[in-house]
Amino acid sequence: MATARRSDLLGRLADLSEEAIQRLTEVPGADRAVGALNALRERTDELQRRVRGLEGMEQRLAALERKVDKLSKSSAAPSRSPAKKTTTTKSSSAKKTK
């Protein structure tokens, strides 16, 4: 008996919602309101996609930070020998005489 009552209630609710939607489409300016709601939905979907992309970037950033921490700890140990500086000479073609 409870399921019959429940299905009847849901059926009545569905009928009322369909009726309300039909009335809304007859209201002047409803097409602009529906257009604005659709635009809002599209913007929300785009925002959700961007946020999902940020989650992946945050994971990659965390992994890079861990790598940097490991490298900085290993470089804190006594280093081998200082790197030699090399110098380059300018080529003779850079010096033109007139």
N, C-alpha and C positions, 0 to 999 in steps of 0.2 A: 504494500500500500504506500509506503514511503517513496518507493521508486516511481510509482505512477504520479504521485503528487509532485515529485521533483521534476520529472520530465514535463509535466503540465506547466509548472512554473517556468522552466527554461523555454518552453515553446511560447508562452505568453511574453516572456522577456524578449525573445528573438523577434516576435511580431511587433512589439512596441518599438524596438530599436530600428527595424526597417521602416516603420511609419515615421519615426523621428528623422531619419536620413532623407526620406522623400520630402518631408516638409522643409528641411534645410535647403534642399536644392531649389525649391520654389521661392526662397527669400531673395529679394534683390541684393546684389553684391555678394552672393554666396560663392560665385565662381572665383572672385578675388580672394575670399577667405580660404577656399579650398586650395587655390594656387599657392597662397602663403604657407599653408600647412604642409603642402607637398615640398615646397622649397626648404622649409624647416627640417623636414624628415631627411631630405637629401644632404643637407648640411650636417645634420647629426650623424648620418652614416659616414660621411667623409671624415668627420672628427674622430669617430671610433676607429676608422682605418688608420688614421695618423697616430693615434694613441697606441694601437697595437704595434706599429712600426717603432715607436719610441721604446717599448719594452725590449725589443730585440737589441736596439742600440744600447740600452742600459746594461744588458747582459754582456755585450761585447766590451763596453767600457769597463765593467767590473773585471773582466778577464784581463784586459790590458793593464789595469791598475795592479792586479796581482803580479803580472809579469814584471812590471816596473819595480815593484817592491822587492821581488826576488833578485832582480839585477842590481838594485841599489844595495842590497845586503851583501851580495857577492863582491861588489866593487868596494865595499867598506873594508874588506880584508886588505892586507898589505899588497900593494900593487907590485908588479914585476919591475920594469924599468920605465922611466919616462920616455914617451915617444919622441923621436927625433924630428926636428922641424926641417922641412925641405923648402928650398926657395926655387922659384922659377925665374927664368930670364926672359925678357921681352925679345921677340924676334926682330931681326933687322928690317923686316918689311914694315914694321910699325913706325920706324923712323925714316921718313922720306925727306929728301932734300930737294929744294927747288932751285 
